[in-house]
C-alpha cells in the first residue's frame, strides 16, 4: 500500500503542529511540510510550482495570519489580504494538480455579531459581522465559499471546519498580538515572578467564550477528513459545506482569568480595565452536526490550561 502524501500548510502553527503530531502516528502517512522561508504561500507562482512537483494526495489548510482583538484592529489590511491570498493560492493549486481531498480550517468569527446562540452553521451570511475582526472573518468566509465552489464546479472533495477559540502547545504568547488564553497565561506568569499585587485584564470580564484544546481540534480535523463523502454530504448539504468544531460549552472571561490565575499559581488581585474593547458578547458554537457524526471534544479546560502552561514554561526555558 502506497503512503498518503499529506501536505500540512502552516505546520509550525498551533493547529498545524498538532496535526503533524497526530498524523505522524500513522505509518501510512507521509507528511509534507514547508517553512515560510522555503515556500511563501502568498506567492501564487511558488505555490503552483510546489504542488506540481510534490504529487500531494491530501491537504490540511491550517496556514493563516491570526491574532487577537488588538492585532485585528491594528492590521486589518494584512489580515484580509494575506488570508485571502493563502487560501486562494492553495485551493486553486490543489485543484489544478489533481488533489481530490482538502480540509480548510476557518474560524467561528465568520458568524454574525448578534447571531442566535449557540451558533449554527446555517447562520453564515445572515447578518452583520463583528467590526473588530471583520476583515479576517470575510477572508475565512471566502475560504469556505472557495471550497464549496470548487466542489460544485469540479467535483472535488474540499471540506471546511470552523473551530471555536483554540489554545494549547505551540500558541503565540506575544504580549500584544496573542489571543486571550496565551496572553493571560503570560501576564499572570510574569506577575507571579515579579510578585505583583494585581494584574490588569482588558474589558469587563463579562463576554462568554468557548475554548477547545488544539489536540482535540487536530483529532476533529482528521475525523472530518475520514468521514464517508455521502455521510458528510448528508450532514452539511449539497456542496460539502462547513462543520462547526467546539467544546459545546463556554465560560466568561472573568471565570477564565480566575482559572488561569489558579493554574499559574498567582494569588494577587485581578483588575478589569473597562475602557478596553470586549468584542462579541457571546460566542458558542452549535456542535450538534459533528457530534451526530461521531466526534466530541475530550479535554476539559482545566486540564488543557495545565498542559498549555507546562508548554509555555518549557518553551520559555528553551529560549533562555
ZIFEN-V24950 format. One record per backbone hydrogen bond with DSSP energy under -0.5 kcal/mol. CO is the residue of the C=O (numbers start at 0). NH is the residue of the N-H. If there is no record, write none. Layout:
((CO NH) (CO NH))
This chain:
((2 4) (3 5) (3 29) (4 6) (4 56) (4 57) (5 7) (5 31) (6 8) (6 59) (7 9) (7 10) (8 61) (9 12) (9 15) (12 16) (13 17) (14 18) (15 19) (16 20) (17 21) (18 22) (19 23) (21 24) (22 25) (24 26) (25 28) (27 3) (28 30) (29 5) (31 7) (34 38) (38 40) (39 42) (41 43) (42 46) (43 47) (44 48) (45 49) (46 50) (47 51) (48 52) (49 53) (50 54) (56 99) (56 100) (57 6) (58 60) (58 102) (59 8) (59 61) (60 104) (63 65) (67 71) (68 72) (69 73) (70 74) (74 78) (75 79) (76 80) (77 81) (78 82) (79 83) (80 84) (81 85) (82 86) (83 87) (84 88) (85 89) (86 90) (87 91) (88 92) (89 93) (90 94) (91 95) (92 96) (93 98) (94 97) (97 99) (99 156) (100 58) (101 158) (102 60) (103 105) (103 160) (106 109) (107 110) (109 124) (111 114) (118 285) (119 122) (120 123) (122 125) (127 112) (129 132) (130 133) (132 136) (133 137) (134 138) (135 139) (136 140) (137 141) (138 142) (139 143) (140 144) (141 145) (142 146) (143 147) (144 148) (145 149) (146 150) (147 151) (148 152) (149 153) (149 155) (150 154) (156 101) (156 158) (158 103) (159 242) (160 105) (160 162) (161 244) (162 107) (164 211) (166 213) (167 170) (170 172) (173 177) (178 182) (179 183) (180 184) (181 185) (182 186) (183 187) (184 188) (185 189) (186 190) (187 191) (188 192) (189 193) (190 194) (190 195) (191 194) (196 268) (198 270) (200 272) (204 253) (206 252) (207 282) (208 250) (209 164) (211 166) (212 215) (212 216) (213 217) (214 218) (215 219) (216 220) (217 221) (218 222) (219 223) (220 224) (221 225) (222 226) (223 226) (227 231) (228 232) (229 233) (230 234) (231 235) (232 236) (236 239) (240 159) (242 161) (244 163) (250 208) (251 255) (252 256) (253 257) (254 258) (255 259) (256 260) (257 261) (258 262) (259 263) (260 264) (260 265) (268 198) (268 270) (270 200) (270 272) (271 273) (272 202) (272 275) (280 207) (282 209) (283 117) (283 118) (284 286) (286 290) (287 291) (288 292) (289 293) (289 294) (290 293) (297 299) (299 303) (300 304) (301 305) (302 306) (303 307) (304 308) (305 309) (306 310) (307 311) (308 312) (309 313) (310 314) (311 315) (312 316) (313 317) (314 318) (315 319))
